[in-house]
Amino acid sequence: MKKELTRQQYLELYYYMRLNRAVEDTMVKLFRQNKIVGGLYSSLGQEAIPVGTAYALEKKDWLAPMIRNIGALLVKGVPPRDIFMQHMAKYDSPTKGKDGTSHFGDLDNLHIISPISMLGDLIPVMAGVAMAGRYLGQKIVAMTWIGDGGSSTGVFHEGLNFAATQKAPFVLILENNLWAYSTPVRQQVPLENLADRAKAYGIESYIVDGNDVVAVYSTAKEAVERARAGEGPILIEAKTFRRLGHAQHDPAEYVPKEMRAYWEARDPIALYEKFLASEKILDASGKKDIDEKLDTLLAKEREFAENSPMPPAELAETGVYCTGDDCHKIRAKWERPVAEVMPPKSRVAAVWTVTGFGSGKGSGGVNAPIHFGDAPAVTEKLGREPKSPNGGKPAARMPAKAASKKTVKAAAADASRKARR
């Protein structure tokens, strides 16, 4: 199902991708001037994924970005100055200078959960957010991102299985950029399509060209609508390429030059500009207006960030522990009658049998050699499997070998001695 966009929406996707790249270009300059105190990670060549997927969400929905998802923050409404100050550890940053990278969120207004450095850990967290929203009657969808390398972590599978079991309204974006730091995807995953991992948990999945922002948006919009309608979690694999190293310190010399050149020719912004021009949505004049708008905005945002003070020393001892309302006030926002989730309305009948549990179907789609309950035992037929000498029937029980008289007498004598002790 392809989602048709208005002219304004097409242009907003373009603007956010351009803003994403311009923000990161500005931070590279700040990093080289030694004004950024933490690590700096690039989404160069991947901008269509965070922008297109986040654009598919509604304002009430929740997201949790990772290190290459600045575009999602911008779409959600985070101003560039907050991103600059966060990486510069300034006092006016969202974390008051206590973090030098992207670990910040906004629970009250923008519904952003802070990134977690341990890859995959956001999956069960966002599954929980999705379930909480459903419990409160909010009809929200939760979304997060993971890389191809992160999809091999244990918590990826645990979290996705949990989300599937609970039918959580959750969308997981798997950014397959072909490299997990310096490890090519083919050396850590024996699959052509990482989306196939969804099959293990009985959930739907999509594969999309991660360099086509309209395709990314359309796919994400459909997945979000399905999750909101109660169809459970959905996995989207977006195929793309990480054009720079893992971070600023990594020159990525392990990437073949031919591979880099191929993907540079598939730059998502350049491809989208051609599409907009062909559809007569963007011309040279419109592009110039956006250039000037971005230059003016980022000059102002950078100036604000650079003029922000460093945090005072006494701030270090505050905010270490959350002690209640003086830390932050977070309250459940009920959008359904509480009685609906309380007894007696929330009661369900106890069920002691599971329909279909004994179907006996194996992974190959045929009967597996299993047997439980009153179901007849079956054997999966394999072409080269040797035939049983008794025609596949269970072996007859053999009587136990009788013990010799000498053994019986010895055992009796031993028991008699123990009884006398």
Long-range contacts (C-beta under 8 A, 24 or more apart in sequence): 1-218, 1-222, 2-218, 3-217, 3-218, 3-221, 3-222, 5-214, 5-217, 7-281, 9-55, 10-214, 10-276, 10-279, 10-281, 11-276, 11-281, 11-282, 11-286, 12-55, 13-51, 13-52, 13-55, 13-213, 13-214, 13-217, 13-272, 14-213, 14-269, 14-272, 14-273, 14-276, 14-282, 14-290, 15-290, 15-293, 16-51, 16-55, 16-71, 16-74, 16-75, 17-47, 17-48, 17-51, 17-71, 17-213, 17-268, 17-269, 17-272, 18-269, 18-290, 18-294, 19-71, 19-74, 19-80, 19-294, 19-297, 20-47, 20-50, 20-51, 20-70, 20-71, 20-74, 21-47, 21-269, 22-294, 22-298, 23-70, 23-74, 23-80, 23-83, 23-84, 23-298, 24-70, 26-80, 26-84, 26-298, 26-302, 27-83, 27-84, 27-87, 28-248, 30-84, 30-87, 30-88, 30-302, 31-248, 35-88, 35-306, 36-87, 36-88, 36-100, 37-87, 37-88, 37-89, 37-100, 38-87, 38-89, 38-99, 38-100, 38-101, 39-100, 39-101, 39-247, 39-248, 39-249, 40-87, 40-101, 40-247, 40-248, 41-67, 41-68, 41-102, 41-246, 41-247, 41-248, 42-68, 42-242, 42-243, 42-244, 42-247, 42-248, 43-68, 43-69, 43-70, 43-71, 44-242, 44-243, 44-244, 45-177, 45-211, 45-240, 45-241, 45-242, 45-243, 45-263, 45-264, 45-267, 45-268, 46-175, 46-177, 46-210, 46-240, 46-241, 46-242, 46-243, 46-268, 47-71, 47-213, 47-268, 47-269, 48-210, 48-211, 48-212, 48-213, 48-216, 48-240, 48-268, 48-272, 49-145, 49-173, 49-175, 49-210, 49-216, 49-238, 49-240, 50-75, 50-145, 51-75, 51-213, 51-216, 52-213, 52-214, 52-215, 52-216, 52-217, 52-220, 53-143, 53-145, 53-171, 53-173, 53-216, 53-217, 53-220, 53-236, 53-238, 54-143, 55-217, 55-220, 56-217, 56-220, 56-221, 56-223, 56-224, 57-141, 57-143, 57-224, 58-140, 58-141, 59-111, 60-111, 60-138, 60-139, 60-140, 61-111, 61-140, 61-141, 61-142, 61-143, 61-224, 62-111, 62-112, 62-113, 62-126, 62-129, 62-130, 62-133, 62-140, 62-141, 62-142, 62-143, 63-111, 63-112, 63-113, 63-142, 63-143, 63-144, 64-105, 64-112, 64-113, 64-114, 64-115, 64-116, 64-122, 64-125, 64-126, 64-129, 64-142, 64-143, 64-144, 64-145, 65-102, 65-112, 65-115, 65-144, 65-145, 66-115, 66-119, 66-122, 66-144, 66-145, 66-146, 66-147, 67-101, 67-102, 67-115, 68-145, 68-147, 68-175, 68-242, 69-145, 70-102, 72-145, 73-112, 76-110, 76-111, 76-112, 77-110, 78-106, 78-110, 78-112, 79-301, 80-297, 80-298, 80-301, 80-302, 81-301, 81-302, 81-304, 81-305, 84-301, 84-302, 84-305, 84-306, 85-305, 85-308, 88-305, 88-306, 88-308, 89-310, 89-311, 90-305, 90-308, 90-309, 90-310, 90-311, 91-308, 91-309, 91-310, 91-311, 91-312, 91-315, 92-305, 92-308, 92-309, 93-308, 96-311, 96-315, 96-319, 97-310, 97-311, 97-315, 98-311, 98-315, 98-319, 107-328, 107-330, 108-328, 108-330, 111-140, 113-144, 118-155, 119-146, 119-147, 119-149, 119-150, 119-153, 119-156, 120-146, 120-150, 120-151, 120-153, 120-154, 120-155, 120-156, 120-159, 121-155, 121-159, 122-146, 123-155, 123-156, 123-159, 123-160, 123-163, 123-172, 124-155, 124-158, 124-159, 124-162, 124-163, 125-159, 126-170, 127-159, 127-162, 127-163, 127-166, 127-168, 127-170, 127-233, 130-163, 130-168, 130-169, 130-170, 130-227, 130-233, 131-166, 131-168, 133-169, 134-168, 134-169, 135-341, 136-332, 136-333, 136-334, 136-335, 136-336, 137-334, 137-335, 137-336, 137-340, 138-333, 138-335, 139-228, 139-335, 140-169, 140-228, 141-169, 141-170, 141-171, 141-224, 141-227, 141-228, 142-168, 142-169, 142-170, 142-171, 143-170, 143-171, 143-172, 143-173, 143-224, 144-172, 144-173, 145-172, 145-173, 145-174, 145-175, 146-172, 146-173, 146-174, 146-175, 147-174, 147-175, 147-176, 147-177, 147-180, 148-174, 148-175, 148-176, 148-177, 148-178, 148-179, 148-180, 148-185, 148-188, 148-189, 148-194, 149-179, 149-180, 149-181, 149-183, 149-185, 149-188, 150-180, 151-189, 151-194, 151-197, 152-180, 152-188, 152-189, 157-197, 157-200, 160-197, 160-198, 160-201, 160-203, 160-233, 160-235, 161-200, 161-201, 163-201, 163-203, 163-232, 163-233, 164-201, 164-202, 164-203, 164-232, 164-233, 165-201, 167-230, 167-231, 167-232, 167-233, 168-232, 168-233, 169-227, 169-228, 169-230, 169-232, 169-233, 170-227, 170-232, 170-233, 170-234, 171-220, 171-223, 171-224, 171-227, 171-233, 171-234, 171-236, 172-233, 172-234, 172-235, 172-236, 173-220, 173-236, 173-238, 174-235, 174-236, 174-237, 174-238, 175-210, 175-238, 175-240, 176-210, 176-237, 176-238, 176-239, 176-240, 177-210, 177-240, 177-241, 177-242, 178-240, 178-241, 178-242, 178-259, 179-242, 179-246, 179-252, 179-255, 181-246, 181-250, 182-246, 182-250, 182-252, 182-254, 193-237, 194-237, 195-235, 195-236, 195-237, 197-235, 198-234, 198-235, 203-232, 203-233, 203-234, 203-235, 204-231, 204-232, 204-234, 204-235, 205-234, 205-235, 205-236, 205-237, 206-234, 206-235, 206-236, 206-237, 207-236, 207-237, 207-239, 208-236, 208-237, 208-238, 208-239, 209-238, 209-239, 210-238, 210-239, 210-240, 210-268, 211-240, 211-241, 211-266, 211-267, 211-268, 211-271, 212-268, 212-271, 212-272, 213-268, 213-272, 214-272, 214-275, 240-268, 241-266
